């Protein structure tokens, strides 16, 4: 029998707080954030048989993914994370062995449309020909950011 190892997780949920970008001592960008993911399970007490439950996950993103999360996501933003599960252990100051399981993000994707995202202002509306066109709040012009190199693009 072949040796088979697979560690892959896909989560879709909402951020529970604004992400905070930090730097390691060697200057590598890292962001840790928590996300809430709804889960349904069958319940005998419920007429519909489905009761919502919420699971909370700690997610860590590194380098350009960390910068992307910090720049474009805020508390309440819908997010899709693709990554792996990582277990860590350490001994605390009282000598107790501690364990933590978190998700290491390999990919992060938008879920909300522009008009639904709490991190974005302005709305999203298709034009008369069906092609997407972004609109801004009444009375204001859209604000565009100049990107000097392709390295600054978030995708």
C-alpha positions in Angstrom: 0.0 0.0 0.0 1.3 3.5 -0.9 2.0 6.0 1.7 -0.6 8.7 1.4 -0.5 12.1 3.3 -2.9 14.9 2.7 -3.4 18.1 4.8 -5.8 20.5 3.1 -8.6 22.6 4.5 -11.1 25.0 2.8 -13.0 27.3 5.1 -15.6 30.0 4.2 -16.8 32.4 6.9 -16.4 35.9 8.3 -13.6 37.7 10.1 -14.4 38.2 13.8 -12.0 41.2 14.1 -9.8 43.4 11.9 -6.6 41.6 11.0 -3.3 43.1 12.3 -0.2 42.9 10.2 3.1 42.3 12.1 6.7 41.7 11.0 9.0 38.9 12.2 12.5 39.9 13.4 13.7 39.2 9.9 11.1 41.4 8.3 8.6 38.8 7.0 5.0 39.9 7.0 2.6 37.8 9.1 -1.1 38.3 10.0 -3.2 36.2 12.4 -6.9 36.5 12.4 -10.0 34.6 13.6 -12.9 33.6 11.5 -16.3 32.3 12.3 -17.7 29.5 10.2 -21.4 28.4 10.5 -22.0 24.7 10.8 -25.4 22.9 10.8 -26.2 19.8 12.7 -29.4 17.7 13.1 -31.2 18.4 16.4 -34.2 16.5 17.8 -35.4 19.7 19.6 -35.8 21.8 16.4 -38.8 21.6 14.1 -36.6 21.9 11.0 -34.0 19.5 12.4 -31.2 22.0 11.6 -29.6 24.1 14.3 -26.8 26.6 13.4 -23.6 26.3 15.4 -20.5 28.4 15.0 -16.9 27.2 14.9 -14.0 29.7 15.4 -10.7 29.1 13.7 -7.4 30.9 14.1 -5.7 31.5 10.7 -2.1 32.6 10.0 -1.0 34.1 6.7 2.5 34.9 5.7 4.3 37.3 3.3 2.2 38.7 0.4 -0.9 36.7 1.5 -0.6 38.5 4.9 -0.3 41.9 3.3 -3.3 41.1 1.0 -5.5 40.1 4.0 -4.5 43.2 6.0 -5.2 45.5 3.1 -8.5 44.2 1.8 -10.3 42.5 4.8 -11.9 43.9 7.9 -14.1 42.7 10.7 -17.2 41.1 9.2 -15.7 40.5 5.8 -16.6 37.2 4.2 -13.5 35.3 3.3 -12.5 31.9 1.8 -9.3 30.4 3.1 -7.5 27.4 1.5 -4.6 26.0 3.5 -3.5 23.4 5.9 -4.0 22.5 9.5 -0.9 22.9 11.8 -0.5 21.7 15.4 1.9 23.5 17.7 3.0 22.8 21.2 5.0 24.7 23.8 5.6 24.9 27.5 4.2 28.0 29.3 5.8 29.9 32.1 4.2 27.6 34.7 5.7 24.6 33.1 2.4 23.4 31.6 2.4 21.8 28.1 0.1 23.8 25.8 -1.3 22.9 22.4 -2.8 25.0 19.6 -4.3 24.0 16.3 -4.5 26.7 13.6 -4.9 27.0 9.9 -2.0 28.2 7.8 -3.4 30.0 4.8 -2.0 29.2 1.3 -4.7 31.1 -0.6 -7.2 33.7 0.5 -10.1 34.8 -1.7 -12.9 37.4 -1.7 -16.4 36.1 -1.1 -18.5 39.3 -0.9 -19.4 41.4 -3.9 -18.2 45.0 -3.6 -21.6 46.2 -2.5 -21.8 43.6 0.4 -18.3 44.0 1.7 -17.9 46.1 4.9 -14.3 46.9 3.8 -15.4 48.5 0.5 -17.3 51.7 -0.1 -19.3 52.2 -3.3 -21.5 49.7 -5.0 -21.3 47.2 -7.8 -23.7 47.3 -10.7 -23.7 45.8 -14.2 -24.0 48.3 -17.1 -26.6 48.1 -19.8 -24.6 45.6 -21.8 -24.1 43.2 -18.9 -20.4 44.1 -18.4 -19.5 45.0 -14.8 -19.1 48.6 -13.9 -18.3 50.0 -10.4 -20.4 52.8 -9.1 -19.5 55.1 -6.2 -21.7 56.6 -3.5 -23.9 59.5 -4.7 -22.0 62.7 -5.3 -18.5 61.3 -5.2 -16.2 60.1 -7.9 -14.6 56.7 -7.7 -11.1 56.7 -6.2 -8.5 54.8 -8.1 -5.1 53.9 -6.7 -2.1 54.1 -9.0 -0.1 50.8 -9.2 3.4 51.3 -10.3 4.4 47.7 -10.8 2.7 44.3 -11.3 4.2 43.3 -7.9 1.6 45.5 -6.2 -1.4 43.7 -7.7 -3.4 41.7 -5.1 -3.8 38.7 -7.5 
